[in-house]
């Protein structure tokens, strides 16, 4: 992989017990017999998934069917439900969803347990004890700003209400089903009199944005940001930072973490209970939670869930570490608990239409 030399990879492999390597070899052989893996909601510019997918394909020779890259977390669960009797390419083997959607998927019996070989290095507070779901990476909510269009870059939530930003602010998903969009509303609540137990002020804030004409009812993506259709986008920092690199100054992108409230968001992985390719799904998880997979996420500016373990063992390449935002950026980050996330998701998804009334699509 880029950023890791052959010697570094050899050292990493040397730390893996022989028995574990034998088990991984047997799993890889079983996966190759299945021949395919169905993934969903993995845009190539999200957390470096483009390179992650291509690396996995090259490593194991499996065909990867990419279902609806722009789907939201709720869409992923619906895709499992809709295709539970199918073995075709539209039936997800694996999902990557917002933290609160993991327990929801387990309760609905949509996912199956599997503990990766690096299980013990995943923090207990971001994984299901039975192995049904497990955190994969995290970031913080940010403003991604196209400076070609926006000359006065907003620095905090209060700034976005100013008349100068009329028709310029957009969410990166439908707040009724997208975890990234739900989190943006939740973050706004923290910056406008709310707290981790009260997301309602976030809805009132977006009601004001919408009434002022500042909110654009278009889902923000790199293309809409570049064209100036959504010049101020509320996105996870790793997505915004990656787009800043990819745009190469055309347009010039600035990424701002709002001063008054910093919301951290964890995503989780899980295997469908109806996975058409269960061994390929398990192999995918082993790859993602290996040092190699974790470093690929980090290369895409997303902090992998095993980050502390990687730091402890000094396996993060210097060039990769230097490319990351300053550590103090995350010092004030709020990591809501699962009950808080469940409550905020319920409030935002159920009350968005009633309070805000903007149809984001």
Secondary structure, DSSP 8 states (H G I E B T S, - for coil): -TT--HHHHHHHHHTS-HHHHHHHHHHHHHHHHH-EEEEES--TTSTTHHHHHHHHHHHH--EEEEE-TT--HHHHHHHHHHTTT--STTS-SEEEEEHHHHHHHHHTT-EE----TTGGGS-GGGB-TTSS-EEEEEEEEEEEEETTT-SS---SGGGGGSGGGTT-EEESS-TTT-HHHHHHHHHHHHTTT-BTTB-HHHHHHHHHHHHTT-B-SS---HHHHHHTTTSEEEEEHHHHHHHHHHHTTSS-EEEE--SS--BEEEEEEEEETT-TTHHHHHHHHHHHTSHHHHHHHHHTT-EETTHHHHHHTT-S-HHHHHTS--GGGGTT-B---HHHHHHHHHHHHHHHHHHT-----
